[in-house]
Amino acid sequence: MINPSAKKFNGIPLSILDLALINEGSDVGQSFKNSVDLAQHAEKWGFNRFWLAEHHNMQGVASSATSVIIGHVAGATETIRVGSGGVMLPNHAPLVIAEQFGTLEAMYPGRIDLGLGRAPGSDQATAYALRRTLHSSGNEFPEQLAELRQYFKYDPSARVRAIPGEGQDIPIWLLGSSDFSARLSADLGLPFSFASHFAPTYLMPALQLYHRLFRPSKTLQEPYVMLGVNIIAADTDEEAHRLATSYQQQFLNIRRGVTGKFKPPVDDPDTFFSEFEKTAIDELLEWPSTIVGNPETVKQKLDEFIQATKANELIISSGIYDHEDRLRSYEIVADMMK
């Protein structure tokens, strides 16, 4: 489950979560080039895995055909693990996901992760367009998961078989931002990834549940938790906070119901955001969900986060507009790994 060539920070591996952001003034093709370039740098720097998230109907996010982009990134790299963070299983037939990831595993053996979520990754209208019904909800997720896992088992007598897929040992992760997936992953003995980068309030309760209820399985003998964290790093605190205004704008636009591409940073946020918006932004940038600052600040806050949560791994999301600035942010983190 851990890339042998991965480096570690304070004894744990670090990974990357990418959304293939589409910048204002740019296009989808460039966002895919940026994702590949970031993955290649991440591999060189010693990050453990590179995951892509499934989102739909968002003008600033290009990672909707998640399995296709995973194959594109895996084909452009050699050792880093590549996977989904995650595939929203209610949007898909389990057989299709088994076949897609079975295909990926056959192409890039030992490097593919399948992270699964139960949210739609979109609004209700888009969920209907994907599923052709709104009767399917996250409540059926355990049954869909069981069906998916069955397709990966070798059973020549089965009426329906996933080919490729059957007999392959693809790591399955459950993703969540509440206690639902914490309970389910604990019950099934699966690794658990919590979206603390946007749901920090529920982090500690979910972790406590997962550890308390965990049942060893053939897949996993001990609990394994990977936590999401936003990191926007730069050589100075001032520059890091300026870069963070792009992420702040994205966050506020989602709350406003405004669509659009990922926006460049603003030099004077005090004149750009209202007082109410500044309060919401302050909550967004609170530790532990987001770490913004220079290398020393980032290292200190990362260490505090690991000490507080006892995480086995962290997965980092960095919403930064300029590609070179984003590379520099991850390079700063990479310099802390050994």
C-alpha positions as CSV (number, residue, x, y, z in Angstrom):
1,M,0.0,0.0,0.0
2,I,3.0,2.3,0.4
3,N,5.3,3.0,-2.5
4,P,8.8,1.6,-1.5
5,S,10.5,4.7,-2.9
6,A,8.3,7.2,-1.0
7,K,9.9,9.5,1.5
8,K,8.4,10.4,4.9
9,F,7.7,13.4,7.1
10,N,8.0,12.6,10.8
11,G,7.7,8.9,10.0
12,I,4.6,9.0,7.7
13,P,4.3,9.2,3.9
14,L,2.7,12.2,2.2
15,S,0.5,12.1,-0.9
16,I,-1.2,14.5,-3.2
17,L,-4.9,15.1,-4.1
18,D,-5.4,16.8,-7.4
19,L,-8.6,18.2,-9.0
20,A,-7.1,19.1,-12.4
21,L,-8.1,22.8,-11.8
22,I,-9.0,24.8,-14.9
23,N,-7.6,28.3,-14.5
24,E,-9.3,31.4,-15.7
25,G,-7.7,32.3,-19.0
26,S,-6.7,28.6,-19.6
27,D,-8.4,25.4,-20.8
28,V,-8.9,21.7,-19.9
29,G,-5.9,20.6,-22.0
30,Q,-3.5,22.7,-20.1
31,S,-5.0,21.5,-16.8
32,F,-4.2,17.9,-17.7
33,K,-0.7,18.9,-18.7
34,N,-0.3,20.6,-15.3
35,S,-1.5,17.5,-13.5
36,V,0.9,15.2,-15.3
37,D,3.8,17.6,-14.7
38,L,2.9,17.8,-11.0
39,A,2.7,14.0,-10.7
40,Q,6.1,13.7,-12.4
41,H,7.6,16.2,-9.9
42,A,5.8,14.5,-7.0
43,E,7.3,11.1,-8.0
44,K,10.8,12.7,-8.1
45,W,10.3,14.4,-4.8
46,G,9.2,11.2,-3.0
47,F,5.4,11.6,-2.5
48,N,3.6,8.3,-1.9
49,R,0.5,8.5,-4.1
50,F,-1.2,10.9,-6.5
51,W,-5.0,10.8,-6.3
52,L,-7.6,12.6,-8.5
53,A,-11.1,13.5,-7.3
54,E,-14.4,13.0,-9.2
55,H,-16.4,16.1,-9.6
56,H,-19.1,17.0,-12.2
57,N,-20.6,20.2,-13.7
58,M,-17.9,22.4,-12.3
59,Q,-16.3,24.9,-14.7
60,G,-13.1,25.0,-12.8
61,V,-12.5,21.3,-12.3
62,A,-11.5,18.9,-15.1
63,S,-11.3,15.6,-13.2
64,S,-14.8,14.3,-14.1
65,A,-13.7,11.2,-16.1
66,T,-11.5,10.1,-13.2
67,S,-10.4,6.7,-14.4
68,V,-9.3,8.2,-17.7
69,I,-7.1,10.8,-16.1
70,I,-5.7,8.2,-13.7
71,G,-4.5,6.2,-16.7
72,H,-3.1,9.3,-18.3
73,V,-1.1,10.2,-15.2
74,A,0.0,6.6,-14.5
75,G,1.2,6.3,-18.1
76,A,3.4,9.4,-17.6
77,T,5.0,8.2,-14.3
78,E,6.8,5.1,-13.2
79,T,6.7,4.4,-9.5
80,I,4.2,6.7,-7.7
81,R,0.8,5.2,-6.8
82,V,-2.1,6.7,-8.7
83,G,-5.7,6.5,-7.8
84,S,-9.1,8.0,-7.1
85,G,-9.8,10.3,-4.2
86,G,-12.4,9.3,-5.0
87,V,-14.8,7.7,-7.3
88,M,-18.3,8.4,-6.2
89,L,-19.7,4.9,-6.4
90,P,-23.5,5.8,-6.5
91,N,-22.8,7.5,-9.8
92,H,-21.7,4.3,-11.4
93,A,-22.6,0.6,-11.9
94,P,-20.1,-1.3,-9.7
95,L,-19.3,-3.6,-12.6
96,V,-18.1,-0.7,-14.7
97,I,-15.8,0.5,-11.9
98,A,-14.4,-3.0,-11.5
99,E,-13.7,-3.2,-15.2
100,Q,-12.2,0.3,-15.4
101,F,-9.9,-0.2,-12.4
102,G,-9.1,-3.8,-13.4
103,T,-8.0,-2.4,-16.7
104,L,-5.8,0.2,-15.0
105,E,-4.3,-2.4,-12.6
106,A,-3.5,-4.6,-15.6
107,M,-1.7,-1.7,-17.3
108,Y,0.1,-0.4,-14.3
109,P,0.4,-3.4,-11.9
110,G,0.8,-2.6,-8.2
111,R,0.3,1.1,-8.6
112,I,-3.4,1.7,-8.7
113,D,-5.6,2.7,-5.7
114,L,-9.4,2.7,-5.7
115,G,-10.8,5.3,-3.2
116,L,-14.6,5.3,-3.0
117,G,-17.0,7.9,-1.8
118,R,-20.8,8.0,-1.5
119,A,-21.6,11.6,-2.3
120,P,-22.7,12.6,-5.8
121,G,-19.8,15.0,-6.3
122,S,-22.3,17.4,-7.9
123,D,-25.7,18.9,-7.6
124,Q,-29.0,17.0,-7.8
125,A,-29.6,17.9,-11.5
126,T,-26.2,16.5,-12.4
127,A,-26.7,13.5,-10.2
128,Y,-29.9,12.7,-12.1
129,A,-28.0,13.2,-15.4
130,L,-25.4,10.7,-14.2
131,R,-27.7,8.1,-12.7
132,R,-31.0,8.6,-14.6
133,T,-32.7,8.4,-11.3
134,L,-32.7,10.1,-7.9
135,H,-33.8,7.0,-6.1
136,S,-30.2,5.9,-5.8
137,S,-28.5,7.6,-2.8
138,G,-25.6,7.1,-0.4
139,N,-27.8,4.8,1.6
140,E,-27.2,2.0,-0.9
141,F,-23.4,2.5,-0.7
142,P,-22.7,-0.6,1.5
143,E,-24.5,-2.9,-1.0
144,Q,-22.8,-1.3,-4.0
145,L,-19.5,-1.7,-2.3
146,A,-20.1,-5.4,-1.5
147,E,-21.1,-5.9,-5.2
148,L,-18.0,-4.2,-6.4
149,R,-15.7,-6.2,-4.1
150,Q,-17.3,-9.4,-5.3
151,Y,-16.4,-8.6,-8.9
152,F,-12.7,-8.5,-7.9
153,K,-12.9,-12.1,-6.6
154,Y,-12.1,-14.9,-8.9
155,D,-15.3,-16.9,-9.4
156,P,-15.5,-18.8,-12.7
157,S,-19.0,-19.9,-11.8
158,A,-20.4,-16.3,-11.5
159,R,-23.0,-15.3,-14.1
160,V,-21.4,-11.8,-14.4
161,R,-17.7,-11.5,-14.2
162,A,-15.5,-8.3,-14.4
163,I,-12.8,-9.0,-17.0
164,P,-10.4,-7.3,-16.4
165,G,-11.0,-7.0,-12.7
166,E,-11.5,-10.5,-11.3
167,G,-8.7,-11.9,-9.2
168,Q,-6.9,-8.5,-8.9
169,D,-5.7,-7.2,-5.6
170,I,-6.5,-3.5,-5.9
171,P,-6.4,-1.6,-2.6
172,I,-9.9,-0.2,-1.8
173,W,-10.2,2.8,0.4
174,L,-13.3,4.4,1.9
175,L,-13.5,8.2,1.8
176,G,-15.7,10.3,4.0
177,S,-16.5,13.6,5.7
178,S,-18.7,12.2,8.5
179,D,-19.0,9.1,10.6
180,F,-20.7,6.9,8.0
181,S,-17.6,5.8,6.1
182,A,-15.6,5.7,9.4
183,R,-18.0,3.0,10.7
184,L,-18.2,1.1,7.5
185,S,-14.5,1.0,6.8
186,A,-13.9,0.0,10.4
187,D,-16.4,-2.8,10.2
188,L,-14.9,-4.1,6.9
189,G,-11.3,-3.7,8.0
190,L,-10.5,-1.2,5.2
191,P,-8.2,1.8,5.1
192,F,-10.0,5.1,5.7
193,S,-9.4,8.6,4.3
194,F,-11.1,11.5,6.0
195,A,-11.7,14.8,4.2
196,S,-10.4,16.9,7.0
197,H,-9.4,19.5,4.4
198,F,-13.0,20.6,4.2
199,A,-14.8,19.0,7.1
200,P,-12.5,19.5,10.1
201,T,-15.3,19.7,12.7
202,Y,-16.1,15.9,12.3
203,L,-12.4,14.8,12.1
204,M,-11.8,13.7,15.7
205,P,-15.1,12.0,16.2
206,A,-14.7,10.1,13.0
207,L,-11.2,9.0,13.9
208,Q,-12.2,7.8,17.3
209,L,-15.1,5.8,15.8
210,Y,-12.8,4.2,13.2
211,H,-10.1,3.2,15.7
212,R,-12.6,2.0,18.3
213,L,-14.7,-0.1,15.9
214,F,-12.0,-1.4,13.6
215,R,-12.1,-5.1,12.9
216,P,-9.0,-6.8,11.4
217,S,-9.5,-8.3,8.0
218,K,-7.5,-10.1,5.3
219,T,-7.0,-6.7,3.8
220,L,-5.8,-4.9,6.9
221,Q,-4.7,-6.1,10.3
222,E,-4.5,-2.7,12.0
223,P,-6.3,0.7,11.4
224,Y,-4.8,2.9,8.6
225,V,-6.0,6.5,8.3
226,M,-5.0,9.0,5.7
227,L,-6.2,12.6,6.4
228,G,-6.7,15.4,3.9
229,V,-5.1,18.8,4.5
230,N,-4.9,22.0,2.4
231,I,-1.3,23.4,2.2
232,I,-0.4,26.6,0.5
233,A,3.3,27.2,1.0
234,A,5.6,29.9,-0.3
235,D,8.9,31.4,0.7
236,T,7.2,34.0,2.8
237,D,4.1,34.1,4.9
238,E,2.9,37.2,3.0
239,E,3.2,35.5,-0.4
240,A,1.5,32.3,0.9
241,H,-1.5,34.3,2.1
242,R,-1.7,36.1,-1.3
243,L,-1.7,32.8,-3.1
244,A,-4.4,31.5,-0.8
245,T,-6.8,34.1,-2.1
246,S,-7.5,32.0,-5.1
247,Y,-8.7,29.1,-2.9
248,Q,-10.7,31.6,-0.8
249,Q,-12.5,32.8,-4.0
250,Q,-13.3,29.3,-5.0
251,F,-14.7,28.5,-1.5
252,L,-16.8,31.6,-1.5
253,N,-18.1,31.1,-5.0
254,I,-19.2,27.6,-4.1
255,R,-21.1,29.0,-1.1
256,R,-22.7,31.7,-3.3
257,G,-23.7,29.2,-6.0
258,V,-21.5,31.0,-8.5
259,T,-19.7,28.9,-11.2
260,G,-16.5,29.7,-13.0
261,K,-12.9,28.8,-13.5
262,F,-10.2,28.9,-10.9
263,K,-9.3,32.6,-10.3
264,P,-5.9,34.3,-9.9
265,P,-4.9,35.6,-6.5
266,V,-5.8,39.2,-5.4
267,D,-3.3,41.6,-3.9
268,D,-5.6,43.3,-1.4
269,P,-8.2,40.9,0.0
270,D,-9.4,43.5,2.5
271,T,-10.9,45.5,-0.4
272,F,-12.1,42.4,-2.3
273,F,-14.1,40.5,0.4
274,S,-16.9,41.8,2.5
275,E,-16.7,41.6,6.3
276,F,-19.1,38.6,6.3
277,E,-16.9,36.8,3.7
278,K,-13.8,37.5,5.7
279,T,-15.3,35.7,8.7
280,A,-16.1,32.7,6.6
281,I,-12.6,32.8,5.1
282,D,-11.1,33.0,8.6
283,E,-13.0,29.8,9.5
284,L,-11.8,28.1,6.2
285,L,-8.2,28.9,6.9
286,E,-8.3,27.7,10.5
287,W,-6.0,24.8,11.5
288,P,-6.3,21.9,11.0
289,S,-8.1,22.0,7.6
290,T,-5.7,24.5,6.0
291,I,-2.0,25.4,6.5
292,V,-0.8,28.6,4.9
293,G,2.7,30.0,5.3
294,N,6.4,29.9,4.9
295,P,8.4,26.6,5.2
296,E,8.9,27.0,9.0
297,T,5.2,27.7,9.6
298,V,4.1,24.8,7.4
299,K,6.5,22.4,9.1
300,Q,5.3,23.4,12.6
301,K,1.6,23.1,11.7
302,L,2.1,19.8,9.9
303,D,3.9,18.4,12.9
304,E,1.1,19.6,15.2
305,F,-1.5,18.0,13.0
306,I,0.2,14.6,13.0
307,Q,0.7,14.7,16.7
308,A,-2.9,15.6,17.4
309,T,-4.4,13.0,15.0
310,K,-1.9,10.2,15.0
311,A,-2.5,9.9,11.2
312,N,-0.8,7.1,9.3
313,E,-0.6,9.3,6.1
314,L,-1.5,12.8,4.9
315,I,-2.9,13.7,1.5
316,I,-2.3,17.3,0.5
317,S,-4.5,19.5,-1.7
318,S,-3.0,22.9,-2.9
319,G,-5.4,25.2,-4.6
320,I,-2.9,27.6,-6.2
321,Y,-3.5,29.4,-9.4
322,D,-0.1,29.6,-11.1
323,H,1.4,26.2,-11.9
324,E,4.9,27.2,-11.0
325,D,3.7,28.5,-7.6
326,R,1.9,25.3,-7.0
327,L,5.0,23.3,-7.8
328,R,7.0,25.4,-5.4
329,S,4.4,24.8,-2.6
330,Y,4.8,21.1,-3.0
331,E,8.6,21.4,-3.3
332,I,8.7,23.2,0.1
333,V,6.8,20.3,1.6
334,A,9.0,17.7,-0.2
335,D,12.1,19.3,1.3
336,M,10.8,18.4,4.7
337,M,10.7,14.7,3.8
338,K,13.5,12.2,4.3
